[in-house]
Amino acid sequence: MSDGRIARGEATRERILGAARLLFGERGYEHTSIEEVLDASGVTRGALYHHFPSKTALFDAVLEAVVADLAARASSEAHGGGAPANLRAGARSWMAMAREPAVQRIYLLDPQAAVGWARWRELDERYWLGGLRASFAKLAEEGRVPRGQEQFLAYMLCAALTEAALFIAHARNQAAAAEVAQEGVDLLLDRLLASD
């Protein structure tokens, strides 16, 4: 295949993903049709199905792109301090992102029904847990958390942040829920990193 065809194919794929991301973020998985994605992206049905064999496969690709973007945003906001400061900054960043309607819809509310819990969990492991493990490994080296607990603490914090985000996403008053969730996450980190 020529480089031009590869580039055009990749551009078509990105156009489809961009349109689908907007639609899934606004309307959700169930209320977004393939026809709407075709209209919004301006591609043919054959082109869409060449890249994504089903609506579920398309959602999965959008979900992974969103998770990768979120992890990159949190990581960029968390770098610069020591491990405790990085954990706090990353947690605060995640709590802020959890208030974004498209993030809620694509990452928190629809994945279990669209792609299943196992896939959702796999993406957490791929994009979130590595950074958390590294932070807790550094904390263990500094004697701030017990050695041997790093992996468990990474999983625990990941679960706490996910539950806090779901708490916000399901709340009628999301601003108030976000304050409560942030206070709870801060308290958890204060207790966990008591010498901070």
matplotlib code that plots the C-alpha trace (Angstrom):
import matplotlib.pyplot as plt

x = [0.0, 1.4, 2.1, -0.6, -3.3, -2.0, -2.2, -5.7, -6.8, -5.5, -7.1, -10.5, -10.1, -9.4, -12.3, -14.6, -13.2, -13.5, -17.2, -18.0, -16.2, -18.4, -21.6, -20.9, -19.9, -23.1, -25.7, -24.1, -23.6, -27.2, -28.5, -25.8, -26.4, -24.0, -25.9, -25.3, -21.6, -21.6, -23.3, -21.0, -17.8, -18.8, -17.5, -19.2, -20.6, -17.9, -15.1, -16.4, -16.8, -13.3, -11.9, -14.5, -16.5, -19.2, -20.6, -19.1, -15.7, -16.0, -17.0, -14.1, -11.7, -13.2, -13.1, -9.4, -8.6, -10.4, -8.7, -5.3, -6.0, -7.3, -4.2, -1.9, -3.6, -3.5, 0.1, 1.2, -0.5, 1.0, 4.7, 7.0, 6.8, 7.6, 5.5, 3.0, 2.5, 2.2, -0.5, -2.4, -2.1, -3.1, -6.1, -7.3, -6.9, -8.9, -11.7, -11.9, -12.1, -14.8, -17.1, -16.8, -20.1, -18.3, -15.9, -18.7, -20.7, -17.8, -15.6, -17.8, -21.4, -21.5, -18.4, -19.8, -22.8, -21.0, -17.7, -18.0, -16.4, -13.4, -12.4, -13.1, -10.8, -8.1, -8.0, -7.6, -4.7, -3.1, -3.4, -3.8, -2.2, 1.3, 1.7, 0.1, 2.4, 5.4, 4.3, 3.7, 7.0, 8.7, 6.8, 7.9, 11.5, 11.1, 9.6, 6.3, 4.3, 5.1, 7.1, 5.1, 1.9, 2.7, 0.6, -2.4, -2.3, -2.2, -5.3, -7.0, -6.4, -7.5, -10.7, -11.3, -10.8, -13.1, -15.8, -15.5, -15.9, -19.0, -20.4, -20.1, -21.5, -24.6, -25.3, -28.1, -26.0, -22.6, -20.9, -21.8, -20.9, -17.6, -16.8, -17.7, -15.7, -12.6, -12.7, -13.0, -10.1, -8.0, -8.8, -7.8, -4.5, -3.9, -4.3, -2.4, 0.5, 0.3, 3.9, 3.3]
y = [0.0, 3.4, 6.0, 8.2, 5.5, 4.8, 8.5, 8.8, 5.7, 7.1, 10.5, 8.7, 6.7, 9.9, 11.7, 8.8, 8.7, 12.5, 12.5, 9.4, 10.9, 14.0, 12.1, 9.4, 12.2, 14.2, 11.4, 8.3, 4.9, 3.8, 7.0, 7.4, 5.6, 4.5, 6.7, 9.8, 9.0, 8.6, 12.0, 13.7, 12.3, 12.5, 9.0, 6.1, 3.1, 0.9, 3.2, 3.1, -0.7, -1.0, 0.6, -0.5, -3.7, -2.7, 0.2, -1.6, -1.6, 2.1, 2.9, 0.8, 2.8, 6.1, 4.9, 3.9, 7.3, 9.1, 7.1, 7.7, 11.4, 11.6, 9.7, 12.0, 15.1, 13.8, 12.8, 16.2, 18.0, 15.6, 15.9, 18.3, 17.5, 14.5, 11.4, 12.8, 16.0, 14.1, 11.8, 14.8, 16.8, 13.7, 13.0, 16.7, 16.6, 13.4, 14.9, 17.9, 15.8, 13.6, 16.7, 16.9, 15.5, 13.8, 12.1, 11.0, 9.5, 7.8, 6.7, 6.3, 5.6, 3.7, 1.4, -1.4, -1.9, -1.2, -3.1, -4.8, -4.5, -6.6, -4.2, -1.1, -2.6, -3.5, 0.1, 1.3, -1.1, 0.0, 3.8, 4.5, 1.9, 2.2, 5.8, 5.0, 2.0, 4.1, 6.8, 4.2, 2.5, 5.9, 6.4, 2.9, 3.8, 6.9, 4.9, 6.7, 3.5, 0.0, -2.1, -4.8, -2.6, -0.6, -2.6, -2.9, 0.8, 1.7, -0.5, 1.0, 4.6, 3.8, 2.3, 5.2, 7.7, 5.8, 5.5, 9.2, 10.0, 7.8, 9.5, 12.8, 11.5, 10.1, 13.0, 15.4, 18.3, 17.5, 20.6, 19.7, 16.1, 17.1, 19.1, 16.1, 13.7, 16.0, 16.3, 12.6, 11.9, 14.6, 13.0, 9.5, 10.9, 12.8, 9.6, 7.5, 10.0, 11.1, 12.3, 14.5]
z = [0.0, -0.9, 1.8, 0.4, 0.8, 4.4, 5.3, 3.7, 5.6, 8.9, 8.2, 7.6, 10.8, 12.8, 11.2, 12.3, 15.8, 16.2, 15.1, 17.2, 20.3, 20.0, 19.5, 22.2, 24.6, 23.9, 23.5, 24.9, 23.4, 23.2, 21.7, 19.0, 15.7, 13.1, 10.6, 12.8, 12.9, 9.1, 8.7, 11.2, 9.8, 6.1, 5.4, 3.7, 5.5, 3.8, 5.1, 8.6, 8.6, 7.1, 10.3, 12.8, 12.3, 14.7, 16.8, 19.8, 18.2, 17.4, 21.0, 22.3, 20.2, 21.4, 25.0, 24.7, 23.2, 26.0, 28.7, 27.1, 26.9, 30.5, 31.8, 29.9, 31.2, 34.8, 34.4, 33.0, 35.9, 38.4, 37.4, 39.0, 42.7, 44.8, 44.9, 47.5, 45.6, 42.3, 43.8, 45.1, 41.9, 39.8, 42.1, 41.9, 38.1, 37.9, 40.1, 37.8, 34.7, 36.2, 36.1, 32.3, 30.7, 27.8, 30.2, 32.4, 29.5, 27.6, 30.5, 33.5, 32.5, 29.2, 29.1, 31.3, 29.0, 25.8, 26.1, 29.5, 32.9, 32.0, 29.1, 31.2, 33.9, 31.4, 30.3, 33.9, 34.3, 31.1, 31.6, 35.3, 37.4, 36.1, 37.3, 40.6, 41.1, 40.4, 42.9, 45.6, 44.8, 45.4, 48.6, 49.8, 49.0, 51.1, 53.9, 53.7, 53.0, 53.9, 51.4, 49.9, 49.9, 46.8, 44.3, 46.7, 47.5, 43.8, 43.2, 46.2, 45.2, 41.6, 42.9, 45.3, 42.5, 40.1, 42.8, 43.6, 39.9, 39.7, 42.8, 41.0, 37.7, 39.3, 41.6, 40.9, 42.2, 40.7, 42.0, 45.6, 45.0, 43.5, 46.7, 48.9, 46.7, 46.6, 50.4, 50.8, 48.4, 50.2, 53.5, 52.2, 50.9, 54.1, 56.2, 53.7, 53.6, 57.2, 57.3, 54.2]

ax = plt.figure().add_subplot(projection="3d")
ax.plot(x, y, z, "-o")
ax.set_aspect("equal")
plt.show()
